[in-house]
Amino acid sequence: MPKTLIEPFRIKSVEPIRMTTRADRERLLDEAKLNVFKLRAEDVLIDWLTDSGTGAMSSRQWGAIMEGDESYAGARSYYRLEKAIQDITGMAHFVPTHQGRAAEKVLFSAIAKDGDVVPNNCHFDTTRGNLEFLGVTALDLVIAEGLQPAALHPFKGNIDLERAEEVLKKDGDRIPFGMLTITNNTGGGQPVSMANIRAYAQLLKKYGKPFIMDVCRFSENAMFIKMREPGYEGASIPEIVREMFSYADGATMSAKKDGMVNIGGFIVLRTDEWLDAVRNNLIMMEGFPTYGGMAGRDLEALAVGLYEGMDEDYLRYRLRTAEYLGEKLDAAGVGFVRPTGGHAVYIDAKSVLPDMPVEHYPAWALCNALYLEGGIRGVEIGSVMFGKRGDDGRETFHSMELVRLAFPRRMYTQSHFDYAAEVIAEVKDKAASIRGVRITKQPKFLRHFTCECAWV
């Protein structure tokens, strides 16, 4: 039996990549104020900034788009997607939004308030931003191994149950709900075990708190459970997914990930307790409850994509892709979050730039270096994204300095990954010449998207 795991799809349409030189990229990055978010996509050779909405849709999804019902109210495309989501999640109430951060804003605005505390394994950027905008403390309680890039653990996304119970005892009157992000994007795309999901659900129930999951990569998490958790070897991905959802009272999803679409998101709720408040917010912020900011054609594409994202052959290939790049980086002596996650490889910038002080933002500096060396755009998961500048001008820094290389679904081939591995190895060899940055301009929330920097 051949050992090479091939892509479980054929390419039907292609998009050209415009090649650039090092001199081009130096000028372009300078014009972007040393922030890769500000680069034009056409000036990027390999765009691994995010896997959110950047993948390739299937021929079945493009066919479904032609079935889109664009009626403002009561479109059949809404009911088709509702049926699919009820089948997959087992939850009764489905509220569409145009993407995940909108789902967060609509839900959080209805059920959280200033002074609240929300525990989670780790809140990613928009989740944290939407909570903090309301005056809510977003509390990260991932297990210790989840903050140690080199530590090996099959489920580094697990929430620390002991710490969670301490918070529930201490601040229970301020906790409107508990959250869990699967997979844990902040900590390396690491999965959460079924046992941990179940135990956390029981803990929240003990203290009378609802349980909300962030499920943008639920299929990848289910595949990790099948591969790593005893007792699930013979279970199908849909069976594992249904059990995961069975423990929650609701969920938010950016469908631009495991929904396999370019736009879309949703909220699901088990009961109608919050439904009126959520739908009222939806109408104000997104649109009528049967489209919620999405076109009918997008609803149709998502109804197909949610099932395609649970295909086991695709998921095996998806997870193996990250492992493959991880093996290449290991051979080159580049540190990264181990084991590799589902949707990305996270380079440990501190291992590549051990002498760069954190106040020079090593992960941000490494992002810039990857673009300059080879036209690769990743994203910093470090002290620019998760640190803060106080009113006194002093910075607080994140516990890890990571560069996430997030892979769009069904888009890049093995040669792209081989090229990227060569670029990363060359950057490591030139580490002594990589320059840090300082932030010269930033907004109050989610500063990494629009901040401006200068070389140190």
VOPAGU-2260 file (C-alpha; in pm, 1 decimal, decimal comma):
REM VOPAGU-2260
SITE   aa  ch    i         X         Y         Z
SITE  MET   A    0       0,0       0,0       0,0
SITE  PRO   A    1     152,3     340,2     -97,0
SITE  LYS   A    2     253,5     559,8     197,4
SITE  THR   A    3     181,2     894,4      29,8
SITE  LEU   A    4    -154,8    1039,3     134,2
SITE  ILE   A    5    -291,1    1217,8    -171,4
SITE  GLU   A    6    -534,4    1508,2    -183,6
SITE  PRO   A    7    -886,2    1356,5    -184,0
SITE  PHE   A    8    -998,4    1589,3    -463,8
SITE  ARG   A    9    -912,0    1698,6    -818,0
SITE  ILE   A   10    -848,6    2059,8    -919,9
SITE  LYS   A   11   -1114,7    2203,0   -1151,4
SITE  SER   A   12   -1024,0    2571,8   -1156,6
SITE  VAL   A   13    -699,6    2757,2   -1088,1
SITE  GLU   A   14    -599,5    3107,3    -984,1
SITE  PRO   A   15    -258,3    3244,0   -1087,3
SITE  ILE   A   16      -6,3    3363,1    -828,9
SITE  ARG   A   17     186,9    3680,0    -909,3
SITE  MET   A   18     553,7    3636,5    -831,6
SITE  THR   A   19     740,7    3913,2    -646,3
SITE  THR   A   20    1103,8    3984,8    -567,7
SITE  ARG   A   21    1264,5    4057,6    -231,9
SITE  ALA   A   22    1295,8    4422,4    -333,6
SITE  ASP   A   23     925,7    4431,4    -419,0
SITE  ARG   A   24     833,2    4287,6     -82,7
SITE  GLU   A   25    1054,8    4526,7     112,0
SITE  ARG   A   26     876,2    4819,5     -52,1
SITE  LEU   A   27     530,4    4666,9      -8,1
SITE  LEU   A   28     581,5    4584,3     360,2
SITE  ASP   A   29     712,1    4935,1     424,4
SITE  GLU   A   30     401,1    5079,1     257,5
SITE  ALA   A   31     190,0    4850,7     478,1
SITE  LYS   A   32     351,3    5000,0     790,8
SITE  LEU   A   33     503,9    4660,3     877,4
SITE  ASN   A   34     158,2    4504,2     919,7
SITE  VAL   A   35      92,3    4207,1     689,0
SITE  PHE   A   36    -283,8    4257,4     731,0
SITE  LYS   A   37    -241,7    4574,4     524,6
SITE  LEU   A   38     -79,5    4398,1     228,6
SITE  ARG   A   39    -279,1    4347,8     -88,2
SITE  ALA   A   40    -354,0    3979,6    -142,5
SITE  GLU   A   41    -216,1    3996,9    -496,2
SITE  ASP   A   42     124,7    4080,8    -346,0
SITE  VAL   A   43     135,0    3757,6    -141,0
SITE  LEU   A   44     273,4    3433,3    -286,0
SITE  ILE   A   45     138,5    3192,2     -23,5
SITE  ASP   A   46    -140,4    3337,4     186,4
SITE  TRP   A   47    -164,1    3156,5     517,4
SITE  LEU   A   48    -292,1    3455,5     712,7
SITE  THR   A   49    -612,0    3265,8     793,0
SITE  ASP   A   50    -818,3    2961,5     701,7
SITE  SER   A   51   -1135,2    3167,5     752,9
SITE  GLY   A   52   -1334,8    3191,0     431,7
SITE  THR   A   53   -1025,9    3146,5     215,5
SITE  GLY   A   54   -1071,8    2788,2      95,1
SITE  ALA   A   55   -1195,3    2643,7    -233,0
SITE  MET   A   56   -1558,3    2536,8    -261,6
SITE  SER   A   57   -1656,9    2211,5    -430,9
SITE  SER   A   58   -1846,1    2160,6    -754,5
SITE  ARG   A   59   -2143,8    2047,8    -547,2
SITE  GLN   A   60   -2136,0    2373,9    -353,1
SITE  TRP   A   61   -2114,5    2581,6    -672,0
SITE  GLY   A   62   -2410,1    2385,7    -805,7
SITE  ALA   A   63   -2604,9    2451,6    -485,4
SITE  ILE   A   64   -2540,2    2824,1    -522,9
SITE  MET   A   65   -2762,2    2823,5    -831,1
SITE  GLU   A   66   -3047,9    2701,7    -608,6
SITE  GLY   A   67   -3023,8    3006,2    -382,2
SITE  ASP   A   68   -3356,3    3163,6    -290,4
SITE  GLU   A   69   -3294,3    3533,7    -234,3
SITE  SER   A   70   -3632,2    3607,4     -75,7
SITE  TYR   A   71   -3601,7    3847,3     216,6
SITE  ALA   A   72   -3829,4    3645,2     446,4
SITE  GLY   A   73   -3897,9    3273,2     450,9
SITE  ALA   A   74   -3651,4    3169,7     179,7
SITE  ARG   A   75   -3639,2    2795,8     113,9
SITE  SER   A   76   -3257,6    2815,0     135,4
SITE  TYR   A   77   -3290,5    2906,7     504,1
SITE  TYR   A   78   -3505,2    2601,8     576,2
SITE  ARG   A   79   -3268,2    2374,4     386,0
SITE  LEU   A   80   -2975,7    2495,6     597,9
SITE  GLU   A   81   -3183,0    2481,9     916,8
SITE  LYS   A   82   -3258,2    2114,8     851,8
SITE  ALA   A   83   -2889,7    2036,6     795,2
SITE  ILE   A   84   -2779,1    2217,9    1112,0
SITE  GLN   A   85   -3049,3    2052,9    1323,0
SITE  ASP   A   86   -2939,9    1714,7    1187,5
SITE  ILE   A   87   -2571,0    1778,0    1260,0
SITE  THR   A   88   -2598,9    1952,4    1597,9
SITE  GLY   A   89   -2920,6    1810,7    1742,5
SITE  MET   A   90   -3019,7    2162,4    1849,9
SITE  ALA   A   91   -3361,9    2304,6    1776,1
SITE  HIS   A   92   -3298,2    2672,2    1712,0
SITE  PHE   A   93   -3076,6    2808,1    1434,2
SITE  VAL   A   94   -2994,1    3177,2    1384,5
SITE  PRO   A   95   -2785,4    3268,7    1075,2
SITE  THR   A   96   -2523,3    3545,8    1074,6
SITE  HIS   A   97   -2278,6    3663,4     812,1
SITE  GLN   A   98   -1974,4    3533,5    1002,8
SITE  GLY   A   99   -1853,6    3416,2    1342,8
SITE  ARG   A  100   -1778,8    3749,5    1508,3
SITE  ALA   A  101   -2131,5    3860,3    1420,8
SITE  ALA   A  102   -2269,3    3549,7    1590,4
SITE  GLU   A  103   -2063,5    3636,7    1897,2
SITE  LYS   A  104   -2181,2    3997,3    1901,0
SITE  VAL   A  105   -2547,2    3904,3    1855,9
SITE  LEU   A  106   -2538,7    3637,3    2127,4
SITE  PHE   A  107   -2314,4    3812,8    2380,2
SITE  SER   A  108   -2509,0    4137,8    2356,7
SITE  ALA   A  109   -2821,2    3944,2    2452,8
SITE  ILE   A  110   -2686,4    3744,0    2747,0
SITE  ALA   A  111   -2377,6    3920,7    2891,6
SITE  LYS   A  112   -2320,9    4259,5    3055,2
SITE  ASP   A  113   -2056,7    4487,4    3201,4
SITE  GLY   A  114   -1882,4    4326,5    3499,3
SITE  ASP   A  115   -1947,6    3966,2    3394,0
SITE  VAL   A  116   -1680,4    3695,5    3371,6
SITE  VAL   A  117   -1674,1    3427,4    3101,2
SITE  PRO   A  118   -1438,4    3129,4    3147,7
SITE  ASN   A  119   -1306,2    2945,5    2841,4
SITE  ASN   A  120   -1010,6    2728,3    2749,8
SITE  CYS   A  121    -889,7    3023,8    2537,7
SITE  HIS   A  122   -1083,7    3304,2    2375,4
SITE  PHE   A  123    -963,9    3386,6    2027,0
SITE  ASP   A  124    -931,3    3747,1    1913,3
SITE  THR   A  125   -1285,3    3843,7    1809,3
SITE  THR   A  126   -1444,1    3640,5    2089,1
SITE  ARG   A  127   -1232,6    3823,2    2343,1
SITE  GLY   A  128   -1288,0    4154,0    2164,9
SITE  ASN   A  129   -1668,0    4118,7    2160,9
SITE  LEU   A  130   -1673,9    4032,3    2531,7
SITE  GLU   A  131   -1432,3    4304,8    2638,0
SITE  PHE   A  132   -1625,9    4560,7    2433,8
SITE  LEU   A  133   -1921,6    4482,9    2664,2
SITE  GLY   A  134   -1703,3    4516,3    2974,9
SITE  VAL   A  135   -1683,8    4139,8    3029,0
SITE  THR   A  136   -1367,6    3970,8    3158,6
SITE  ALA   A  137   -1268,3    3694,3    2914,3
SITE  LEU   A  138   -1084,7    3439,0    3127,6
SITE  ASP   A  139    -851,6    3178,6    2971,3
SITE  LEU   A  140    -821,1    2853,1    3166,9
SITE  VAL   A  141    -648,0    2610,8    2929,8
SITE  ILE   A  142    -445,9    2331,4    3088,7
SITE  ALA   A  143     -79,2    2405,6    3162,9
SITE  GLU   A  144      42,9    2200,0    2866,0
SITE  GLY   A  145    -161,8    2425,3    2638,9
SITE  LEU   A  146      77,4    2711,7    2712,8
SITE  GLN   A  147     393,5    2508,3    2652,8
SITE  PRO   A  148     466,1    2483,3    2279,4
SITE  ALA   A  149     706,2    2189,4    2308,0
SITE  ALA   A  150     495,9    1986,2    2553,4
SITE  LEU   A  151     334,6    1674,2    2410,4
SITE  HIS   A  152     -27,5    1605,8    2505,4
SITE  PRO   A  153    -303,6    1460,1    2285,8
SITE  PHE   A  154    -557,6    1722,2    2392,4
SITE  LYS   A  155    -373,1    2044,7    2471,0
SITE  GLY   A  156    -695,8    2239,0    2416,8
SITE  ASN   A  157    -857,9    2096,7    2730,7
SITE  ILE   A  158    -986,2    2340,5    2989,3
SITE  ASP   A  159    -838,9    2312,9    3338,4
SITE  LEU   A  160   -1136,8    2178,9    3531,9
SITE  GLU   A  161    -994,2    2255,6    3875,4
SITE  ARG   A  162    -930,6    2619,2    3788,7
SITE  ALA   A  163   -1272,0    2641,6    3624,5
SITE  GLU   A  164   -1440,3    2521,7    3943,3
SITE  GLU   A  165   -1241,7    2771,2    4150,4
SITE  VAL   A  166   -1371,5    3050,9    3926,7
SITE  LEU   A  167   -1727,1    2919,4    3945,2
SITE  LYS   A  168   -1706,1    2915,2    4325,0
SITE  LYS   A  169   -1548,8    3258,5    4350,7
SITE  ASP   A  170   -1728,3    3451,1    4075,1
SITE  GLY   A  171   -2036,8    3241,2    4011,6
SITE  ASP   A  172   -2274,7    3534,0    4047,6
SITE  ARG   A  173   -2086,4    3715,9    3768,7
SITE  ILE   A  174   -2072,1    3424,4    3522,3
SITE  PRO   A  175   -2359,2    3424,1    3268,4
SITE  PHE   A  176   -2225,7    3115,3    3085,0
SITE  GLY   A  177   -1913,2    2909,8    3031,2
SITE  MET   A  178   -1743,0    2869,5    2695,2
SITE  LEU   A  179   -1516,5    2617,4    2525,9
SITE  THR   A  180   -1336,7    2673,3    2193,5
SITE  ILE   A  181   -1290,4    2362,6    1976,2
SITE  THR   A  182   -1028,5    2338,7    1848,7
SITE  ASN   A  183    -832,4    2586,6    2059,7
SITE  ASN   A  184    -710,1    2836,3    1801,4
SITE  THR   A  185    -511,8    3056,1    2040,5
SITE  GLY   A  186    -302,7    2763,2    2162,9
SITE  GLY   A  187    -208,5    2600,3    1833,7
SITE  GLY   A  188    -529,8    2457,2    1690,2
SITE  GLN   A  189    -522,5    2196,8    1965,4
SITE  PRO   A  190    -821,5    1966,8    2022,5
SITE  VAL   A  191   -1042,9    1918,7    2326,5
SITE  SER   A  192   -1121,2    1563,3    2434,6
SITE  MET   A  193   -1474,7    1432,2    2463,6
SITE  ALA   A  194   -1405,3    1351,0    2826,6
SITE  ASN   A  195   -1310,0    1713,3    2892,7
SITE  ILE   A  196   -1616,2    1847,2    2710,7
SITE  ARG   A  197   -1838,9    1614,2    2910,4
SITE  ALA   A  198   -1676,6    1695,0    3245,4
SITE  TYR   A  199   -1689,4    2071,3    3182,3
SITE  ALA   A  200   -2055,8    2045,7    3089,0
SITE  GLN   A  201   -2126,8    1859,3    3413,3
SITE  LEU   A  202   -1932,3    2119,8    3612,1
SITE  LEU   A  203   -2125,4    2407,9    3460,5
SITE  LYS   A  204   -2452,6    2226,4    3520,1
SITE  LYS   A  205   -2354,2    2173,0    3885,0
SITE  TYR   A  206   -2328,7    2550,9    3925,2
SITE  GLY   A  207   -2635,5    2624,0    3715,0
SITE  LYS   A  208   -2447,5    2786,1    3424,8
SITE  PRO   A  209   -2526,1    2741,5    3055,0
SITE  PHE   A  210   -2258,2    2595,4    2829,9
SITE  ILE   A  211   -2173,0    2766,8    2498,0
SITE  MET   A  212   -1919,9    2622,1    2254,2
SITE  ASP   A  213   -1725,7    2802,9    1983,2
SITE  VAL   A  214   -1739,1    2535,4    1712,4
SITE  CYS   A  215   -1580,4    2685,4    1401,4
SITE  ARG   A  216   -1352,4    2378,4    1371,5
SITE  PHE   A  217   -1580,2    2112,6    1520,3
SITE  SER   A  218   -1509,7    1857,9    1243,9
SITE  GLU   A  219   -1134,3    1876,2    1294,0
SITE  ASN   A  220   -1186,6    1836,0    1669,0
SITE  ALA   A  221   -1404,5    1530,5    1605,8
SITE  MET   A  222   -1134,6    1373,7    1388,1
SITE  PHE   A  223    -875,7    1423,3    1662,4
SITE  ILE   A  224   -1111,5    1251,1    1906,1
SITE  LYS   A  225   -1150,1     958,9    1666,7
SITE  MET   A  226    -773,9     930,3    1622,0
SITE  ARG   A  227    -660,4     990,3    1980,1
SITE  GLU   A  228    -931,6     919,2    2236,9
SITE  PRO   A  229    -986,7     557,8    2344,9
SITE  GLY   A  230   -1337,1     431,5    2272,3
SITE  TYR   A  231   -1398,6     644,4    1962,7
SITE  GLU   A  232   -1187,7     454,6    1708,7
SITE  GLY   A  233   -1494,2     294,3    1549,8
SITE  ALA   A  234   -1727,9     592,8    1573,5
SITE  SER   A  235   -1815,6     794,9    1264,4
SITE  ILE   A  236   -1739,7    1166,6    1250,4
SITE  PRO   A  237   -2112,3    1260,6    1250,4
SITE  GLU   A  238   -2163,5    1043,2    1559,7
SITE  ILE   A  239   -1876,2    1210,5    1742,1
SITE  VAL   A  240   -1997,8    1554,1    1635,6
SITE  ARG   A  241   -2349,9    1484,7    1760,1
SITE  GLU   A  242   -2216,4    1373,5    2100,6
SITE  MET   A  243   -1997,8    1685,8    2127,9
SITE  PHE   A  244   -2298,7    1908,9    2066,4
SITE  SER   A  245   -2518,1    1707,2    2302,9
SITE  TYR   A  246   -2334,9    1845,5    2605,3
SITE  ALA   A  247   -2383,1    2213,4    2512,8
SITE  ASP   A  248   -2673,8    2453,6    2552,4
SITE  GLY   A  249   -2571,4    2655,4    2249,4
SITE  ALA   A  250   -2289,7    2734,6    2011,5
SITE  THR   A  251   -2149,4    3003,1    1786,6
SITE  MET   A  252   -1977,0    2921,9    1460,1
SITE  SER   A  253   -1775,0    3095,9    1199,0
SITE  ALA   A  254   -1885,2    2871,9     912,4
SITE  LYS   A  255   -1592,8    3007,1     708,5
SITE  LYS   A  256   -1382,0    2730,1     863,1
SITE  ASP   A  257   -1530,1    2379,6     885,1
SITE  GLY   A  258   -1841,1    2496,9     700,4
SITE  MET   A  259   -1619,2    2506,6     389,3
SITE  VAL   A  260   -1763,4    2837,0     264,7
SITE  ASN   A  261   -1630,5    3185,1     194,8
SITE  ILE   A  262   -1884,5    3365,3     412,7
SITE  GLY   A  263   -2131,0    3268,4     683,5
SITE  GLY   A  264   -2186,6    3189,7    1048,8
SITE  PHE   A  265   -2459,7    3098,1    1292,1
SITE  ILE   A  266   -2584,8    3055,2    1645,7
SITE  VAL   A  267   -2757,1    2737,1    1761,6
SITE  LEU   A  268   -2955,9    2710,1    2084,3
SITE  ARG   A  269   -3105,4    2407,1    2252,9
SITE  THR   A  270   -3398,0    2593,2    2411,0
SITE  ASP   A  271   -3585,7    2913,1    2331,9
SITE  GLU   A  272   -3485,1    3089,3    2656,5
SITE  TRP   A  273   -3263,2    3344,4    2477,3
SITE  LEU   A  274   -3419,0    3316,4    2133,9
SITE  ASP   A  275   -3632,0    3632,5    2132,0
SITE  ALA   A  276   -3346,9    3852,1    2257,5
SITE  VAL   A  277   -3105,3    3697,0    2009,0
SITE  ARG   A  278   -3340,2    3741,4    1714,2
SITE  ASN   A  279   -3413,1    4101,0    1814,5
SITE  ASN   A  280   -3038,4    4169,7    1811,4
SITE  LEU   A  281   -3007,3    3986,9    1481,4
SITE  ILE   A  282   -3261,8    4210,8    1312,4
SITE  MET   A  283   -3082,6    4521,3    1439,0
SITE  MET   A  284   -2730,3    4403,4    1356,4
SITE  GLU   A  285   -2748,9    4151,1    1072,6
SITE  GLY   A  286   -3085,0    4105,6     903,5
SITE  PHE   A  287   -3416,8    3920,8     908,5
SITE  PRO   A  288   -3407,2    3586,3    1095,5
SITE  THR   A  289   -3431,5    3378,6     776,5
SITE  TYR   A  290   -3123,0    3526,4     614,4
SITE  GLY   A  291   -2927,6    3696,4     895,9
SITE  GLY   A  292   -2677,2    3875,0     678,2
SITE  MET   A  293   -2626,5    3588,9     432,1
SITE  ALA   A  294   -2742,7    3566,3      71,7
SITE  GLY   A  295   -2960,3    3268,8     -15,9
SITE  ARG   A  296   -2684,0    3126,5    -232,5
SITE  ASP   A  297   -2449,2    3132,3      67,8
SITE  LEU   A  298   -2704,3    2949,7     280,8
SITE  GLU   A  299   -2719,3    2678,9      12,9
SITE  ALA   A  300   -2341,5    2645,2     -13,7
SITE  LEU   A  301   -2315,2    2608,8     364,7
SITE  ALA   A  302   -2582,6    2338,9     377,7
SITE  VAL   A  303   -2358,0    2131,3     150,4
SITE  GLY   A  304   -2024,9    2237,4     300,9
SITE  LEU   A  305   -2106,9    2135,6     657,8
SITE  TYR   A  306   -2139,7    1774,5     543,9
SITE  GLU   A  307   -1831,2    1789,3     319,8
SITE  GLY   A  308   -1629,6    1916,8     614,7
SITE  MET   A  309   -1714,4    1598,7     807,6
SITE  ASP   A  310   -1584,0    1368,0     534,3
SITE  GLU   A  311   -1329,7    1137,6     696,6
SITE  ASP   A  312   -1097,4    1109,3     395,4
SITE  TYR   A  313   -1080,7    1487,4     372,2
SITE  LEU   A  314   -1017,8    1525,6     746,7
SITE  ARG   A  315    -741,9    1264,4     746,4
SITE  TYR   A  316    -570,8    1453,3     463,8
SITE  ARG   A  317    -628,9    1787,0     637,4
SITE  LEU   A  318    -464,4    1682,7     963,2
SITE  ARG   A  319    -183,5    1502,9     782,5
SITE  THR   A  320    -101,3    1823,9     591,9
SITE  ALA   A  321     -17,8    2003,1     917,2
SITE  GLU   A  322     185,1    1704,3    1035,1
SITE  TYR   A  323     381,4    1705,6     709,3
SITE  LEU   A  324     489,2    2067,2     746,3
SITE  GLY   A  325     566,3    2005,0    1113,1
SITE  GLU   A  326     802,0    1722,1    1015,9
SITE  LYS   A  327     979,0    1951,9     770,6
SITE  LEU   A  328    1021,6    2221,0    1035,8
SITE  ASP   A  329    1144,3    1968,4    1291,1
SITE  ALA   A  330    1412,1    1853,1    1048,1
SITE  ALA   A  331    1518,9    2216,5    1007,5
SITE  GLY   A  332    1538,5    2272,3    1383,6
SITE  VAL   A  333    1245,5    2514,4    1391,9
SITE  GLY   A  334    1036,4    2507,3    1709,4
SITE  PHE   A  335     657,8    2485,9    1681,4
SITE  VAL   A  336     353,2    2391,3    1885,1
SITE  ARG   A  337     354,8    2013,7    1924,6
SITE  PRO   A  338     171,4    1810,3    1822,9
SITE  THR   A  339      55,1    1998,7    1515,3
SITE  GLY   A  340    -305,1    2117,0    1518,4
SITE  GLY   A  341    -575,4    2066,9    1261,4
SITE  HIS   A  342    -586,8    2385,1    1058,3
SITE  ALA   A  343    -240,9    2534,1    1100,2
SITE  VAL   A  344     117,6    2503,0    1214,2
SITE  TYR   A  345     221,1    2749,0    1485,8
SITE  ILE   A  346     589,1    2843,6    1485,1
SITE  ASP   A  347     734,1    2924,0    1827,4
SITE  ALA   A  348     896,7    3261,9    1757,8
SITE  LYS   A  349    1089,7    3249,0    2084,3
SITE  SER   A  350    1272,4    2938,7    1958,9
SITE  VAL   A  351    1365,7    3109,2    1630,7
SITE  LEU   A  352    1449,0    3448,4    1786,4
SITE  PRO   A  353    1564,2    3359,1    2140,1
SITE  ASP   A  354    1758,5    3683,4    2187,7
SITE  MET   A  355    1484,8    3924,4    2079,5
SITE  PRO   A  356    1318,7    4096,0    2377,4
SITE  VAL   A  357     944,4    4054,4    2399,0
SITE  GLU   A  358     894,1    4431,2    2382,2
SITE  HIS   A  359    1018,9    4408,6    2021,5
SITE  TYR   A  360     734,3    4163,3    1943,8
SITE  PRO   A  361     926,8    3858,5    1815,9
SITE  ALA   A  362     626,0    3682,4    1659,5
SITE  TRP   A  363     531,1    3997,4    1468,5
SITE  ALA   A  364     893,2    4033,7    1358,7
SITE  LEU   A  365     899,9    3671,9    1239,4
SITE  CYS   A  366     579,2    3727,4    1040,1
SITE  ASN   A  367     746,4    4015,8     861,7
SITE  ALA   A  368    1057,2    3807,4     796,8
SITE  LEU   A  369     859,3    3524,5     635,4
SITE  TYR   A  370     698,5    3769,4     397,7
SITE  LEU   A  371    1025,0    3939,8     310,7
SITE  GLU   A  372    1210,8    3611,6     256,0
SITE  GLY   A  373     951,4    3418,8      59,3
SITE  GLY   A  374     624,8    3607,3      20,0
SITE  ILE   A  375     448,9    3397,4     285,7
SITE  ARG   A  376     181,5    3571,8     491,7
SITE  GLY   A  377     108,2    3423,0     832,6
SITE  VAL   A  378     -45,1    3583,6    1139,4
SITE  GLU   A  379     102,2    3674,8    1477,1
SITE  ILE   A  380     -54,5    3501,9    1778,4
SITE  GLY   A  381     139,2    3685,7    2044,1
SITE  SER   A  382     176,5    4012,2    2226,2
SITE  VAL   A  383      42,8    4236,6    1950,8
SITE  MET   A  384    -276,3    4031,0    1921,8
SITE  PHE   A  385    -323,7    3949,8    2289,6
SITE  GLY   A  386    -108,8    4200,7    2474,5
SITE  LYS   A  387    -237,7    4541,2    2582,7
SITE  ARG   A  388    -111,3    4892,1    2626,7
SITE  GLY   A  389    -238,6    5054,8    2943,8
SITE  ASP   A  390    -337,8    5417,6    2988,3
SITE  ASP   A  391       8,2    5475,4    3132,9
SITE  GLY   A  392     168,4    5349,7    2812,8
SITE  ARG   A  393     301,2    5030,4    2967,9
SITE  GLU   A  394     256,9    4701,1    2783,5
SITE  THR   A  395     139,8    4366,8    2913,3
SITE  PHE   A  396     265,6    4073,9    2706,9
SITE  HIS   A  397     117,3    3741,1    2602,7
SITE  SER   A  398     251,2    3415,2    2744,2
SITE  MET   A  399     342,2    3278,1    2399,4
SITE  GLU   A  400     487,9    3431,0    2084,4
SITE  LEU   A  401     352,5    3224,9    1795,4
SITE  VAL   A  402     326,3    3266,1    1420,8
SITE  ARG   A  403      23,7    3082,6    1285,3
SITE  LEU   A  404      40,1    2946,6     932,8
SITE  ALA   A  405    -326,8    2869,2     867,8
SITE  PHE   A  406    -406,3    2660,8     562,1
SITE  PRO   A  407    -705,9    2742,7     342,6
SITE  ARG   A  408    -907,1    2429,2     272,6
SITE  ARG   A  409    -858,2    2241,6     -55,4
SITE  MET   A  410    -638,4    2517,2    -197,9
SITE  TYR   A  411    -261,8    2453,3    -176,1
SITE  THR   A  412     -64,8    2149,1    -295,5
SITE  GLN   A  413     238,9    1967,2    -157,7
SITE  SER   A  414     486,9    2178,9    -352,9
SITE  HIS   A  415     357,4    2491,5    -179,3
SITE  PHE   A  416     428,2    2329,6     156,9
SITE  ASP   A  417     774,0    2217,1      46,2
SITE  TYR   A  418     852,0    2571,9     -67,3
SITE  ALA   A  419     725,8    2715,4     262,5
SITE  ALA   A  420     941,8    2475,1     462,3
SITE  GLU   A  421    1248,0    2592,6     266,5
SITE  VAL   A  422    1163,3    2958,6     329,2
SITE  ILE   A  423    1112,5    2903,0     701,8
SITE  ALA   A  424    1444,0    2718,5     727,9
SITE  GLU   A  425    1620,6    3006,4     548,9
SITE  VAL   A  426    1460,6    3257,8     785,9
SITE  LYS   A  427    1584,2    3058,1    1083,8
SITE  ASP   A  428    1936,4    3060,0     939,9
SITE  LYS   A  429    1917,0    3440,4     912,1
SITE  ALA   A  430    1761,3    3492,9    1254,7
SITE  ALA   A  431    2039,1    3722,2    1374,9
SITE  SER   A  432    1948,5    3976,8    1106,4
SITE  ILE   A  433    1572,7    3987,1    1179,8
SITE  ARG   A  434    1459,9    4320,1    1320,7
SITE  GLY   A  435    1200,8    4378,2    1588,0
SITE  VAL   A  436     927,6    4641,5    1572,1
SITE  ARG   A  437     755,3    4901,3    1785,4
SITE  ILE   A  438     389,6    4998,6    1756,8
SITE  THR   A  439     342,1    5357,4    1643,3
SITE  LYS   A  440     -37,3    5366,2    1607,1
SITE  GLN   A  441    -311,8    5138,0    1737,2
SITE  PRO   A  442    -687,4    5125,3    1804,3
SITE  LYS   A  443    -837,1    5036,2    2142,8
SITE  PHE   A  444    -967,9    4692,9    2043,4
SITE  LEU   A  445    -823,4    4422,5    1815,0
SITE  ARG   A  446    -517,8    4632,0    1743,6
SITE  HIS   A  447    -340,0    4370,9    1531,3
SITE  PHE   A  448    -577,4    4420,6    1238,3
SITE  THR   A  449    -494,8    4787,2    1177,4
SITE  CYS   A  450    -197,4    4892,4    1390,5
SITE  GLU   A  451     105,6    5057,9    1233,8
SITE  CYS   A  452     464,3    4969,0    1323,5
SITE  ALA   A  453     819,8    5084,2    1266,1
SITE  TRP   A  454    1150,6    4899,5    1283,0
SITE  VAL   A  455    1334,1    4910,2    1613,0
